[in-house]
Amino acid sequence: QVQLVESGGGLVQPGGSLRLSCVASGSFAAIYDMGWYRQAPGKQRELIATLSRKAPATVNGRFTISRDDAKNTVYLQMTSLQPEDTAVYYCNAGIRRTWGRASATYWGQGTQITVSS
């Protein structure tokens, strides 16, 4: 049983900041790439960023993705949020359940971010 749980979403004013977390729990042998997607109202789900290394990476000029392998967690730090950032944010991860078996992709249930004054 593998589960990804996002947290940190909510209502924020334009120009504000939020930090999302996604924790993988359950029984697994290894976690590979982890990433973030989002789906805005009336639009398709889009990739924000994925991270396969421990070094953080900045995307969009406003978002930073990072991970802590010791905690099985991936983060998304968002600054200067605007109304167009309103969406459901999802994390995903490539996970190997047991050694000797192929890995698979898992998804969280998503967390809502609403940017409004």
BELGI-V411853 format. One record per backbone hydrogen bond with DSSP energy under -1.0 kcal/mol. NH is the residue of the N-H (numbers start at 1). CO is the residue of the C=O. If there is no record, write none. Layout:
# BELGI-V411853
NH;CO
NH;CO
This chain:
# BELGI-V411853
3;25
5;23
7;21
12;114
15;81
16;13
18;78
20;76
21;7
22;74
23;5
24;72
25;3
27;1
29;96
30;96
32;94
34;51
35;92
36;49
37;90
38;46
39;88
43;40
46;38
48;36
49;36
51;34
57;65
59;63
62;59
63;59
64;77
65;57
66;75
68;73
71;68
73;68
74;22
75;66
76;20
77;64
78;18
79;62
81;16
85;82
86;83
87;113
88;39
89;111
90;37
92;35
93;106
94;33
95;104
96;30
101;98
104;95
106;93
108;91
111;89
113;87
114;10
116;12
